[in-house]
């Protein structure tokens, strides 16, 4: 069985080639957080008696017509990849009682890579940390498929032939960070984007270390394809030139929120009383601090196109591959 594993290991997975240029995959297994959670948060948040705005309107308004637990107005990257590979939408592991023969989604909003003990002495974080870390998600995977090693080697050893590991987007452009970490020092902001400079530098550093680690994984597993998917570059390009993508020039503002410069307000977040929603989410980069369906569609198409081109050129040969936007 050929498995496609999309790993979203975040702290918080055209002129398009024909489908025949993609390898055939039987299943997708996804691990991550709110960027790829397709409904597990509904179960987890209810069990922990936590409010869950993503389970309320207007979430899901654009495609599903109802909230699904996705932190967006519609589909996520994982949804578009599944569609392109002619697979069903990847079902959330905790809220799906049916078959997982074609994959499962273990991602949970708010999940971290560090175990919850790491956050016990950190104010606020210790109160909201959930037992949904990457190690827990791997245990869920093991309950479906016998696997005893660590991510991502364990997935490869179990039969995964392609692993897509996204980097993180520009954290300094995130409306929540821009609102919560405001600075009176204008040198804290990038003049070209208006994003927080140090946050973006941190994201770049993280992504650099991640790529180095993935190259090592690839070296140890030459018969699998390990793919670094660039999440940073496409977002920063959309921030720098929103008009090229049909986006509003007020690109750092959320479509759905409770007002303010970035339309982000913790006391009136999207899905909460007092929040409003824009008329056309497709004109916005950000939905609630996460991205809109239009943004996710754009990124997914580029990732799949680069994957298609690589498969066509390499044939049956696997090697480390970075999907990025620099060549476009």
LODREN-481221 format. One record per residue (C-alpha): x, y, z; residue in three letters. Coordinates in steps of 0.001 Angstrom, whole numbers, padded with zeros to 6 digits, always signed. Example, Ala and Ser with C-alpha at 12.3 -4.5 7.8 and 13.67 -1.06 7.14 Angstrom:
+012300-004500+007800ALA;+013670-001060+007140SER;
This chain:
+000000+000000+000000UNK;+001337+003435-000923UNK;+000687+005941+001831UNK;+000989+009698+001677UNK;+001741+011254+005060UNK;+001371+014990+005449UNK;+003038+016234+008607UNK;+002151+019662+009955UNK;+004569+019765+012861UNK;+003684+023273+014009UNK;+003554+024718+017526UNK;+000483+026063+017441UNK;+001050+018722+006363UNK;-003224+026471-013065UNK;-001333+025079-015652UNK;-001421+021928-013653UNK;+000114+018659-014779UNK;-002230+015820-015553UNK;-003129+013577-012656UNK;-001253+010785-014384UNK;+002007+012562-013556UNK;+001299+011952-009868UNK;+002028+008634-008240UNK;-001064+006722-007200UNK;-001697+006834-003476UNK;-004045+004599-001534UNK;-004315+006657+001624UNK;-003390+009928+003330UNK;-002516+010147+007013UNK;-002201+013652+008413UNK;-000700+014885+011688UNK;-000797+018490+012853UNK;-002698+021376+014367UNK;-005324+023930+013364UNK;-003894+024408+009875UNK;-005047+020899+009001UNK;-007592+019878+011669UNK;-010763+018780+009887UNK;-012905+018190+012968UNK;-011009+016506+015802UNK;-011200+019735+017805UNK;-014971+019357+018137UNK;-014463+016193+020183UNK;-011380+017340+022130UNK;-012714+020772+023072UNK;-016033+019332+024210UNK;-014289+016713+026346UNK;-012210+019466+027985UNK;-015182+021863+028359UNK;-013473+024473+026205UNK;-015277+026968+023958UNK;-014825+026219+020282UNK;-015679+029078+017919UNK;-014731+026900+014922UNK;-017794+024812+015683UNK;-020001+027895+015221UNK;-021098+029899+012154UNK;-019733+031539+010046UNK;-016999+028873+009953UNK;-017418+026637+006904UNK;-019717+029132+005175UNK;-017998+029121+001779UNK;-017897+025423+000896UNK;-019590+023223+003469UNK;-022332+025668+004385UNK;-021882+024760+008056UNK;-019118+024557+010673UNK;-017017+021390+010439UNK;-014281+022199+012940UNK;-012023+023585+010216UNK;-010502+026908+011222UNK;-011458+028564+007955UNK;-014423+029589+005861UNK;-014052+026415+003803UNK;-011509+023804+002797UNK;-007904+023430+003934UNK;-004729+022400+002090UNK;-005270+018765+003102UNK;-008720+018832+001462UNK;-007414+020134-001843UNK;-004559+017622-001911UNK;-006971+014751-001288UNK;-009208+015959-004105UNK;-006279+016201-006517UNK;-005172+012675-005626UNK;-008736+011450-006200UNK;-009116+010417-002602UNK;-011998+011273-000254UNK;-011648+014101+002231UNK;-009448+012769+005029UNK;-011778+011969+007963UNK;-010975+013251+011466UNK;-009885+010317+013590UNK;-011836+011247+016737UNK;-015159+012083+015137UNK;-015339+009418+012446UNK;-016807+006033+013294UNK;-016363+004583+009836UNK;-013464+003127+007906UNK;-010003+004668+007758UNK;-008911+002475+004868UNK;-008110+005551+002759UNK;-006534+007576+005495UNK;-007151+009427+008719UNK;-006552+012916+010032UNK;-005052+013087+013524UNK;-004501+016875+013577UNK;-006059+018821+016461UNK;-006280+022586+016814UNK;-003809+023777+019432UNK;-001677+020638+019249UNK;+002048+020975+019909UNK;+005132+018926+019218UNK;+006279+019218+022841UNK;+004546+017116+025480UNK;+002211+019047+027774UNK;+004703+018792+030679UNK;+006882+021260+028753UNK;+004274+024001+029298UNK;+003535+023418+033011UNK;+005488+026502+034174UNK;+004474+028777+031302UNK;+001621+031179+032174UNK;-001578+030770+030148UNK;-000027+028025+027993UNK;-000168+025608+030928UNK;-003900+026237+031248UNK;-004799+025572+027638UNK;-002313+022834+026711UNK;-004148+019706+025586UNK;-003004+016105+025517UNK;-003036+016070+021709UNK;+000688+016405+021018UNK;+002430+014810+018069UNK;+003367+011810+020223UNK;-000294+011325+021148UNK;-001314+011625+017508UNK;+001251+008962+016661UNK;-000312+006701+019280UNK;-003649+007165+017539UNK;-001983+006186+014295UNK;-000487+003111+015953UNK;-003958+002057+017030UNK;-004800+001773+013339UNK;-001472+000591+011968UNK;+001218-001230+013989UNK;+004055+001233+014299UNK;+006533+001665+017130UNK;+009102+004205+015910UNK;+009126+007969+016087UNK;+007879+010391+013484UNK;+008659+010598+010640UNK;+010851+007487+010463UNK;+008081+005338+011903UNK;+005731+006260+009101UNK;+008317+005406+006473UNK;+009099+002088+008104UNK;+005404+001302+008103UNK;+005071+001818+004370UNK;+004677+005530+003724UNK;+006325+006327+000394UNK;+005857+010084+000402UNK;+006059+012418+003391UNK;+005125+016068+002970UNK;+006376+018168+005876UNK;+005332+021823+005712UNK;+007387+024576+007231UNK;+005673+027326+009156UNK;+004241+030509+007615UNK;+005553+034019+008396UNK;+004581+034338+012060UNK;+005160+038076+012013UNK;+002335+038560+009514UNK;-000235+036725+011636UNK;-003012+039111+012770UNK;-003093+037593+016295UNK;+000641+038190+016714UNK;+000412+041657+015208UNK;-002359+042541+017652UNK;-000992+040860+020775UNK;+002648+041902+020298UNK;+002217+045476+019119UNK;+005285+047672+019297UNK;+005748+051432+019372UNK;+009169+050916+017826UNK;+008678+051079+014066UNK;+011963+049269+013509UNK;+010207+046176+014884UNK;+008214+045991+011659UNK;+009343+045074+008158UNK;+008923+048205+006036UNK;+007865+046236+002964UNK;+005216+044090+004641UNK;+004258+045675+007966UNK;+004946+042311+009623UNK;+006844+041846+012877UNK;+010485+041396+011926UNK;+011695+039142+014750UNK;+008736+036768+014395UNK;+009448+036294+010710UNK;+013146+035789+011395UNK;+012197+033083+013886UNK;+010036+031366+011251UNK;+012876+031467+008720UNK;+015286+029992+011272UNK;+012840+027234+012195UNK;+012274+026329+008554UNK;+016009+026198+007892UNK;+016563+023759+010766UNK;+013574+021699+009642UNK;+014999+021316+006146UNK;+018316+020148+007562UNK;+016535+017559+009695UNK;+014496+016312+006737UNK;+017616+015872+004635UNK;+018930+013569+007365UNK;+015672+011607+007370UNK;+015925+011240+003604UNK;+019509+010006+003849UNK;+018421+007317+006292UNK;+015452+006302+004120UNK;+016509+006522+000449UNK;+013500+004506-000774UNK;+010982+007088+000345UNK;+010362+010619-000884UNK;+010681+013229+001870UNK;+009292+016589+000843UNK;+009700+019945+002538UNK;+006700+022096+001621UNK;+007376+025820+001775UNK;+004558+027543+003688UNK;+006512+030771+004209UNK;+007285+032011+000703UNK;+003795+031902-000858UNK;+002288+033751+002108UNK;+004961+036444+002169UNK;+004515+036974-001566UNK;+000777+037452-001077UNK;+001453+039960+001704UNK;+003943+041884-000421UNK;+001770+041988-003563UNK;-001867+041282-002631UNK;-003244+042762-005861UNK;-001496+040057-007869UNK;-003669+037484-006112UNK;-006943+039384-006153UNK;-006681+040224-002458UNK;-007641+043370-000617UNK;-004751+045777-000123UNK;-005496+045697+003617UNK;-003951+042243+003464UNK;-003072+041791+007152UNK;-006690+042204+008228UNK;-008913+039225+009043UNK;-012105+038617+007121UNK;-013882+037482+010284UNK;-013246+039163+013607UNK;-014208+041665+016260UNK;-012711+044887+014973UNK;-009480+046772+015358UNK;-006630+047432+012957UNK;-006285+043748+012078UNK;-009922+042812+012782UNK;-008698+040502+015516UNK;-010081+040780+019029UNK;-009821+038069+021679UNK;-013048+039223+023325UNK;-014979+039060+020056UNK;-013228+036512+017883UNK;-014718+034960+014789UNK;-017686+032792+015751UNK;-018288+034809+018930UNK;-020879+037512+019671UNK;-019740+040889+018405UNK;-017703+039551+015485UNK;-018478+040401+011874UNK;-017587+038680+008620UNK;-016482+040252+005339UNK;-018669+040055+002261UNK;-016223+038102+000091UNK;-013692+035902+001944UNK;-011916+035078-001335UNK;-010533+038625-001298UNK;-008809+038035+002029UNK;-005596+036260+002937UNK;-006658+035703+006546UNK;-009934+034338+007829UNK;-009699+034558+011634UNK;-005908+034582+012000UNK;-005808+031313+010077UNK;-006082+031494+006300UNK;-009081+031601+003994UNK;-010059+028773+001669UNK;-008788+030851-001269UNK;-005332+031045+000328UNK;-005242+027334+001077UNK;-006349+026513-002479UNK;-003539+028605-003930UNK;-000875+026970-001758UNK;-002209+023444-002329UNK;-002184+023871-006110UNK;+001448+024969-006065UNK;+002495+022146-003777UNK;+000736+019544-005909UNK;+002079+021026-009125UNK;+005652+020904-007875UNK;+005103+017356-006630UNK;+003710+016384-010028UNK;+006685+017905-011840UNK;+009102+016118-009530UNK;+007398+012749-009956UNK;+007433+013163-013718UNK;+011132+013968-013811UNK;+012289+011451-011223UNK;+010078+008515-012154UNK;+010593+005778-009600UNK;+013572+007496-008002UNK;+012975+009059-004613UNK;+015034+011777-003032UNK;+014733+014753-000733UNK;+012733+017485-002386UNK;+011777+021001-001338UNK;+008590+022502-002712UNK;+009074+026238-002855UNK;+007838+029260-004750UNK;+011140+030902-005603UNK;+011136+029613-009171UNK;+007708+031095-009974UNK;
